[in-house]
């Protein structure tokens, strides 16, 4: 059998799809592109995020504040239940071992172990991080856990300084101020300053109906 004999057989060469050859071509009058519009033109390609010319939602939404996307640490996640199915007792669990056994489809560079499922095998797990539940289950089964990345620090406000202790046998500044205030009050009471101060009397109106003594404006006669 030669090459030219293979190409000459039925099905050896498939004719290309010839668009735009009329209604009898099997593709219809418009060649399967519909009637008019951008999709009917040659060279059209749907651009990602294109919304027909209106303002895209990516540009309509406000962008405020800090974005942690460029600073976040991403992990490939594996549960302890998957470790129990894929590994035997006493085996060492690493990221490369998980990839080799088909348990992990790597996407990021870091590995994190979560505590979903049951673990009844003694394993030595090496991961970048692990949850508290996974740590308890691994240690309860008799295994060991080694975290390559230290846990994230918890930032707490510093404690408030304790108030200064009062000297033995002495009074604090607050007590001294209270004593001074009390001594002033006693001295004022002794002198009579603390008694009620009489209010000034109001001027009494003169008898006779209290005629108005204000000068009349010019040009007005007195009655």
Phi, psi and omega in degrees: 000132180251169184294321181290335177286327178293317182290336181278348181289160179295128181088356180287333179227122181260128181291144181287160181280115183258105183272158175073038181246023175096179183288334183277001181280351182092355180249001179086174183296321184259013176060032177079010182260359182082194185250113174059186181090171183296326182291339181276350182273155179285144179084006181285140176212133181289119178277141181296128179084004180282132184237039175077015179105340178287168182295120183296155182294334179295329179268340179281327183286142178286150179237104183229156170080185182278140178244123185269009186297317184280349184245354183283155177253122183254146185232148163276133190252135175223137179268159180292335177296326177290326178294322181294328181281327190265339186242154178262171184295132178086003183275156180264132183254118175229174180294319179294323179294322178294321178292320181294324180277355179082012179282326185242129171259100192293136175233323178242178184270344185253152182238135177232136180258128177252165189261023180279133180100181181247148180229118180238022181234147180275109185233150173255105188260130176240113181217169180283323176209164179208148178283166180295323179295319178295321179297317179296318183290322179294317180288329178292329178279359179093007181268184180233150179232129178238118180261124182280335178252129179295154180297153182293130181291144178262117183273117177243147178295146181296147180293149179289141180295143180288146179296148181296137182287141180288137178295149182293130178077004181237161181262151178282173180296326179296318179293322179296319178296320179296321179294319178297318179296319180293320180294321178297318179296320179294319179295320179294322179293325180292325181277349181090007180287333183284351180289168182293130181274126180293139181279145178295139182287146176283149179291129180280146178284142178294154179292160180092029174085359176065066182294149181281121182262008180288142180294139181285149179297153181296145180089358181251129180277146176282141178272000000 
